[in-house]
Amino acid sequence: MGRRPKRKTTSATPRERSASRRVAGAARRSRKAKQAATDLTSQNKQSGRSFRGRIRSAIRWIRSLRPWVKAVLALIGAITTVVPLVLTFWPGLAPPPPCHGELRGVLSGVVVDRHVTYKTYLETIGGSTAGVNPDELNRVGKVISFDISVIGFKGKRLPIRWSTHFENGEVVPDERLKNQLALELQSDECHDGGRRAIWTPLPAETGTFFVRITLADRHGEELAAVDTPLFSVGAEHGAFR
């Protein structure tokens, strides 16, 4: 038998090997790019499904609120229907209409009735002496009457306070004689006024004094003030000048 001819082998040149490596690298990069695109597409699909799921959950939650929304709307409708009827039959429940124009308060016409005990003052105004300490009832003081006029404070409470001062204007350092609430004025009209009377005790020390009466708004802003004439207190609270 004859011999098979030997295959002739040839070795690749450097250029051919370099080209082969470039082709293999390009193929690998192409496969990676395709895989990345596939993964991204899958993630987008999952994200889209998750977003749609959240939207559906939000819609279901909003629908679950419908009974509450209907109940609130029904309550509002009932209130808007009932309130006008109530105010029609009981107009006194309606808030007073606001006043327009300036806000002003005036104190004037001070008259002082001296050497009046607290008991006499209470009996004069029809007040009760029950439960009041006898020493307090017998304490000597003054009845101060004055005129008051207020504009623009309908339905507002206006406190009237008094303090006893020395002749030089300083406040007497006795807590019972300074910034004491005498009464509160509440007007039912935009323009109101009248005459009021308060009782103030005499200071425990001798000297010359006056009492300052102030009218303020509900925020404590002073609206008006008036002073009594000077008066003197002797050693036994019996001398007045």
Beta strands, then each sheet from edge to edge (+ up, - down):
strand 1: 104-117
strand 2: 140-151
strand 3: 157-166
strand 4: 180-186
strand 5: 191-201
strand 6: 207-216
strand 7: 222-227
strand 8: 231-233
sheet 1: 1+ 2- 5+
sheet 2: 4+ 3- 6+ 7-
sheet 3: 4+ 3- 6+ 8-
end
